[in-house]
Amino acid sequence: MIAIVTDSASMLPDDLRRRYDVSVVPLTITLDGTEFAEGHGPSNAEFYDRLAAGATVSTSAPSPGAFAERYHDCAQRGATAMLSIHTGSNYSATVAAATLAAALIDIDVHIVDTGVASFPVSLCVWAAAASLAEGATSNGAATAARTTAAAAGSLFVVGAPDVARRGGRFGAVDGELTPTTVLELAGGTIREHRQTPSLHDAIELMVDQTRELARRTTIRVGVGHAMRRDAAQHLLDRLTGTPGIHGITPYEVGPSVGAHTGPGTLGVVYAPA
């Protein structure tokens, strides 16, 4: 059995985690000087309230020891090899920690440095797991993950531009950043896609662009949000049933990504299936 491991910054939703029995190693979040493992601290609502109020937040990669413990657990459950798929080394020290841990155990661990962050990593996990389910080798599944990473993209808005600017990930966005500026993630760079007059128009733009992409190629899609559940459900409903969308899943943006994007984020993430 080949086990799949990822990190919590992938924003992997529970339905995909359960479907493919993926092990998730949490990042450490430090909020106003207090550390907690992602998913084991304040609720997302409390986290974003405090972030908007000016709380200091930092994130750090899991330790090599945390990875070694998780790899050992997978081996105890019958894994004969592992595929460890992670946030890119250009964003985080996660890959370095996983690599150190892999040297401490006797089972083969194939580390995949995706070069991407947030839900695009989940799309890589999804592609690799689907490949394994179809009989692929570990190398074949790793190739599926890397291919997905290279082709993944996203359209999204941020609800609190001042907080997002403070998070440090929007340096390439030169124009005015508003709650209805549709941003695009492509090739690892965030840039302005289009200014829209309202959130409704922003959502319609995301729907139209995603449907156009689905007309050209079969895609997998994630619809994510940070404290915008109703708007995310509306976006999900608008895309559900679209021909060419091979699978679609909602997810919530947690602290390890939300620390950089702020509350009110809403968007769609996609990659060829």
Secondary structure, 3 states (H helix, E strand, C coil): CEEEEEEHHHCCCHHHHHHHCCEEECCEEEECCEEEECCCCCCHHHHHHHHHCCCCEEEECCCHHHHHHHHHHHHHCCCCEEEEEECCCCCCCHHHHHHHHHCCCCCEEEEEECCCCCHHHHHHHHHHHHHHHCCCCHHHHHHHHHHHHHHCEEEEECCCHHHHHHHCCCCCCCCCCCCCEEEEEECCEEEEEEECCCHHHHHHHHHHHHHHHHHHCCEEEEEEECCCHHHHHHHHHHHCCCCCEEEEEEEECCHHHHHHHCCCCEEEEEEEC
